[in-house]
Amino acid sequence: MSICADVLTADGILTLNIFGNESNRSKSIEALQACFDSVAWLPEVDGGNVIVIAFKESPSIGFEDLYRRAQTIRRKTKLKSERWVEGLYEWMRGS
């Protein structure tokens, strides 16, 4: 994972789709946390997939804009993208 962090700019973001059992997910998240300033993972959606977002530097996020973008994604793809934003918001409140 450090190779991924090394190639990103200071404001770089790595987004991953992690699937598998809880033990494997935990190991992957721990490896990311060792290399990135902040790591967020969204609630499990559709078949055990977990979206993980690793930030080279901790972000400042405007959630109003993210919700608008999520609604656009939902209209175009039918993906439950608002849930991603809600998960990220909950993570940010807890940190």
C-alpha positions as CSV (number, residue, x, y, z in Angstrom):
1,M,0.0,0.0,0.0
2,S,2.9,2.4,0.6
3,I,3.6,2.4,-3.2
4,C,0.1,3.7,-3.7
5,A,0.6,6.5,-1.2
6,D,4.0,7.3,-2.6
7,V,2.7,8.0,-6.1
8,L,-0.1,10.3,-5.0
9,T,0.2,14.1,-4.7
10,A,-0.2,15.7,-1.3
11,D,-3.9,16.0,-1.8
12,G,-4.3,12.6,-3.4
13,I,-7.0,10.2,-2.7
14,L,-7.1,6.4,-3.2
15,T,-10.5,4.7,-3.5
16,L,-10.8,1.0,-3.3
17,N,-13.6,-1.6,-3.3
18,I,-12.7,-4.3,-0.7
19,F,-14.7,-7.5,-0.5
20,G,-14.2,-10.7,1.4
21,N,-14.6,-11.6,5.0
22,E,-14.2,-9.3,8.0
23,S,-10.7,-10.5,8.8
24,N,-9.4,-9.7,5.3
25,R,-11.1,-6.3,5.2
26,S,-9.6,-5.4,8.6
27,K,-6.1,-6.4,7.5
28,S,-6.5,-4.3,4.3
29,I,-7.8,-1.3,6.3
30,E,-4.9,-1.6,8.8
31,A,-2.4,-1.6,6.0
32,L,-3.9,1.5,4.5
33,Q,-3.9,3.3,7.9
34,A,-0.2,2.7,8.1
35,C,0.4,4.6,4.9
36,F,-2.2,7.3,4.7
37,D,-3.1,10.2,7.0
38,S,-6.8,9.3,7.0
39,V,-8.8,6.2,5.9
40,A,-12.6,6.1,5.8
41,W,-14.7,3.1,4.9
42,L,-18.4,3.3,4.0
43,P,-21.1,1.0,5.2
44,E,-21.3,-2.4,3.5
45,V,-23.5,-2.2,0.4
46,D,-24.8,-4.9,-1.9
47,G,-23.1,-8.2,-1.4
48,G,-20.4,-7.4,1.2
49,N,-18.5,-4.8,-0.8
50,V,-17.0,-2.0,1.3
51,I,-15.7,1.2,-0.3
52,V,-12.6,2.5,1.3
53,I,-11.2,6.0,0.8
54,A,-7.6,6.7,1.8
55,F,-6.5,10.3,2.0
56,K,-2.9,11.3,1.7
57,E,-3.7,14.3,3.9
58,S,-6.9,14.6,6.0
59,P,-9.6,16.2,4.0
60,S,-11.9,19.2,4.4
61,I,-15.2,18.2,2.9
62,G,-18.3,20.2,1.8
63,F,-21.1,17.7,2.2
64,E,-23.7,19.8,0.5
65,D,-21.8,19.5,-2.7
66,L,-21.1,15.8,-2.1
67,Y,-24.9,15.1,-1.7
68,R,-25.6,16.9,-5.0
69,R,-23.0,14.9,-6.8
70,A,-24.3,11.7,-5.2
71,Q,-27.8,12.5,-6.5
72,T,-26.4,12.9,-10.0
73,I,-24.7,9.6,-9.7
74,R,-27.9,8.0,-8.5
75,R,-29.9,9.3,-11.4
76,K,-27.3,8.2,-14.0
77,T,-26.4,4.8,-12.5
78,K,-29.0,3.8,-10.0
79,L,-26.2,3.2,-7.5
80,K,-27.1,4.0,-3.9
81,S,-24.6,6.8,-3.8
82,E,-26.3,8.9,-1.1
83,R,-25.4,6.1,1.3
84,W,-21.8,6.6,0.5
85,V,-22.0,10.3,1.5
86,E,-23.9,9.4,4.6
87,G,-21.2,6.9,5.6
88,L,-18.5,9.4,5.0
89,Y,-20.3,12.0,7.0
90,E,-20.7,9.6,9.9
91,W,-17.0,8.8,9.7
92,M,-16.0,12.5,9.7
93,R,-18.2,13.2,12.7
94,G,-16.5,10.4,14.6
95,S,-13.0,11.5,13.9
